[in-house]
Amino acid sequence: LWAVGSVMGNVELLEAPAAGDNNPKNMDGFLLKMNRIANGSFDPQSSRVDSYNHDSDWVMNICSSNLDNNQEVYVVGATMGSISGSHHKNHPPSNDGSIHAFIAKIHPSTLEPLWMEQFYVQGEGLETGGTAAAFGCSVVPNHDFVYVAGVAKNGGRMEYPGTKSYGSDDLFVAQVNTSDGRIRWLKQLGSSGHESLA
């Protein structure tokens, strides 16, 4: 049994302490794995997913080729911070309130991130922070990639060659290497109205 989500501060069920930042109102993403033990009860195991500058982070979903057999596990979500290990090493820090999407590959036994990748979004105006979040992912068995799907809000444009904003809320879909998190391709899709994931 797995659960993911976001939490503010320390929660008794989560083994990992809250990130050591100076703002108690910041959110941390978390994973919770309930391991069945011999007497039929469950032993909880947990981990936090946190940006290295300890800004707010949200875990929205989890996917795997087989969660029951300790296969590779991925979580997706959004962050106001900067993700360690991202291939966007030269991207300037987001100090404008932007929220960017991310995906992380998680070790199924330790629950520690093996890699994390960030999907940056640009706001509609030059001084306007953008908002994007990843809400779903899908692993294709026996392949070396994972799909990520999310939403770019309020006219935001995903920072990837060839993308554009269609106005209002758009969808984005990306294919990512399972080995290292590199983005193979990313498409932004939309209309003049609001798009959302089912």
Secondary structure, 3 states (H helix, E strand, C coil): CEEEEEEECCCCCCCCCCCCCCCCCCEEEEEEEEEECCCCCEEEEEEEECCCCCCCEEEEEEEECCHHHCCCEEEEEEECCCCCCCCCCCCCCCCCCCEEEEEEEECCCCCCEEEEEEECEECCCCCCCCEEEEEEEEECCCCCEEEEEEEEECCCEECCCCCCCCCCCEEEEEEEECCCCCEEEEEEECCCCCCCCC
